[in-house]
Structure formats: C-alpha cells, structure tokens
Amino acid sequence: MKLQFQHQSLRIRLDEAELAQLLSGGSVVNRTVFGPGQAWSQQIRLERTSAARLAGDVQHLDILLPYEAVTAYSLRLPCREGIVFMLDTDGDTLQLQFDVDVRDSVRQRGPARREAGSVAPD
C-alpha cells in the first residue's frame, strides 16, 4: 500500500494482491514505527455502506470504503482512473482517492480490452 498526503488530499494506491485481500473480506495495513511507543498506522477495510468514512484517530486511522464501489471499480481494471470520495472533516473537505497500480494490474490481468465498436485513434 502506498499513501500520499498533501493538504486536504489523501491518495491510496494498492497492488492487485492487496486489492484481492480487501475484496475477500480482509484488511490492508500500513504501519510505521518512529521509536519506542511511537507508531503510525492506517488500515483499509471495506464495509457495506454507500460512502467512505474515517474512524479511529490520527495515529491509528481506519479508512472504510464502500464494498460496492470498490467491487465495481475492480471490474474495470486495469485503468488509470481511480475512485474519488469527498469526506466532510469538521467543516473542511478531504479528498480521498483510491486506485490500484495500473502497471501491476496490466501484469496480473493483461492489457485492457477495447469495448465493442470502439475505434483506435489515428
């Protein structure tokens, strides 16, 4: 799992194995230890809800994503576009972007198939 924080934006990028772990009901955890008693962790899980949400606290953050949205997204892979959720955070908005590494998806799934009737650009 790769996390990228910038201002009011959080991007989460998983590989195919981590996505499979989520879709099978598991969680994906990122943990960094800075010293004795100083750790920072983020856990991603799916839940049957229509919206993404955050739980826990800044040291131990739970990122809960809607199962249906992630499942639908997984059927489009490989693709460059992820899923974007806008979360209200005490009067401010956090943009949460979730995607799967497109290179890993191509390696695991093969290149994306063109839809019937699509025309290749000149």
C-alpha positions as CSV (number, residue, x, y, z in Angstrom):
1,M,0.0,0.0,0.0
2,K,1.2,3.5,-0.8
3,L,-0.2,6.5,0.8
4,Q,0.3,10.1,-0.4
5,F,-0.8,13.0,1.8
6,Q,-1.0,16.6,0.5
7,H,-3.0,19.4,2.0
8,Q,-6.7,18.1,2.1
9,S,-6.0,15.2,-0.1
10,L,-5.2,11.5,0.6
11,R,-4.3,9.1,-2.2
12,I,-4.3,5.4,-1.5
13,R,-2.7,3.0,-4.1
14,L,-2.8,-0.7,-3.7
15,D,-1.4,-3.5,-5.8
16,E,-3.5,-6.4,-7.1
17,A,-2.7,-8.7,-4.2
18,E,-3.8,-6.1,-1.6
19,L,-7.0,-5.5,-3.6
20,A,-7.7,-9.2,-3.6
21,Q,-7.2,-9.2,0.2
22,L,-9.7,-6.4,0.6
23,L,-12.3,-8.0,-1.7
24,S,-12.0,-11.3,0.2
25,G,-13.0,-9.5,3.5
26,G,-9.6,-8.8,4.9
27,S,-7.9,-5.5,5.6
28,V,-4.6,-3.9,4.4
29,V,-2.4,-2.2,7.0
30,N,0.4,0.2,6.7
31,R,2.4,0.8,9.9
32,T,5.5,2.9,10.5
33,V,7.4,2.9,13.8
34,F,9.3,6.1,14.7
35,G,10.7,4.9,18.0
36,P,9.7,3.3,21.3
37,G,5.9,3.7,21.7
38,Q,5.7,5.9,18.6
39,A,3.8,4.2,15.7
40,W,1.6,5.5,13.0
41,S,-0.8,3.1,11.2
42,Q,-3.5,3.2,8.6
43,Q,-5.9,0.3,8.0
44,I,-8.2,0.0,5.0
45,R,-11.3,-2.2,5.1
46,L,-14.5,-2.5,3.0
47,E,-17.9,-2.2,4.5
48,R,-21.4,-2.4,3.1
49,T,-22.2,1.3,3.0
50,S,-22.7,3.9,0.3
51,A,-20.0,6.3,1.5
52,A,-16.4,6.2,2.5
53,R,-15.6,7.2,6.1
54,L,-12.7,7.6,8.5
55,A,-12.6,6.2,12.1
56,G,-10.0,6.0,14.8
57,D,-7.5,8.7,15.3
58,V,-4.6,10.2,13.5
59,Q,-2.1,7.7,15.0
60,H,-4.3,4.6,14.2
61,L,-6.5,5.6,11.2
62,D,-9.2,3.3,9.9
63,I,-10.2,4.0,6.3
64,L,-13.5,2.4,5.5
65,L,-14.5,2.2,1.8
66,P,-17.8,1.1,0.3
67,Y,-17.7,-2.5,-0.8
68,E,-20.0,-2.0,-3.9
69,A,-17.9,0.9,-5.2
70,V,-14.6,-0.9,-4.8
71,T,-16.0,-4.1,-6.3
72,A,-17.4,-2.2,-9.4
73,Y,-14.0,-0.4,-9.7
74,S,-12.2,-3.8,-9.6
75,L,-14.2,-4.9,-12.7
76,R,-12.8,-2.0,-14.7
77,L,-9.1,-2.8,-14.1
78,P,-6.7,-2.2,-15.5
79,C,-7.4,1.5,-15.7
80,R,-5.7,4.8,-14.8
81,E,-8.7,6.4,-13.1
82,G,-9.4,5.6,-9.5
83,I,-12.4,6.3,-7.3
84,V,-12.7,9.7,-5.6
85,F,-14.6,10.2,-2.4
86,M,-15.1,13.6,-0.8
87,L,-15.3,13.4,3.0
88,D,-16.5,16.1,5.4
89,T,-13.9,16.6,8.1
90,D,-15.2,19.0,10.7
91,G,-16.2,21.7,8.3
92,D,-13.4,21.0,5.8
93,T,-13.3,18.5,2.9
94,L,-10.8,15.8,2.5
95,Q,-10.5,14.3,-1.0
96,L,-9.8,10.6,-0.8
97,Q,-8.6,8.9,-3.9
98,F,-8.4,5.1,-4.1
99,D,-6.7,3.3,-7.0
100,V,-4.8,0.2,-8.0
101,D,-1.3,0.3,-9.5
102,V,-2.1,0.2,-13.2
103,R,1.2,-1.5,-14.1
104,D,0.6,-4.2,-11.6
105,S,-3.0,-4.6,-13.0
106,V,-1.6,-5.0,-16.5
107,R,0.9,-7.6,-15.3
108,Q,-1.8,-9.5,-13.5
109,R,-4.8,-9.1,-15.8
110,G,-3.3,-8.3,-19.2
111,P,-4.0,-5.1,-21.1
112,A,-7.5,-3.5,-21.1
113,R,-9.8,-4.8,-23.8
114,R,-11.4,-2.3,-26.1
115,E,-15.2,-2.1,-26.0
116,A,-17.1,-3.4,-29.0
117,G,-17.5,-0.7,-31.6
118,S,-14.6,1.5,-30.3
119,V,-12.2,2.9,-32.9
120,A,-8.5,3.2,-32.3
121,P,-7.2,6.8,-32.7
122,D,-5.1,7.7,-35.7
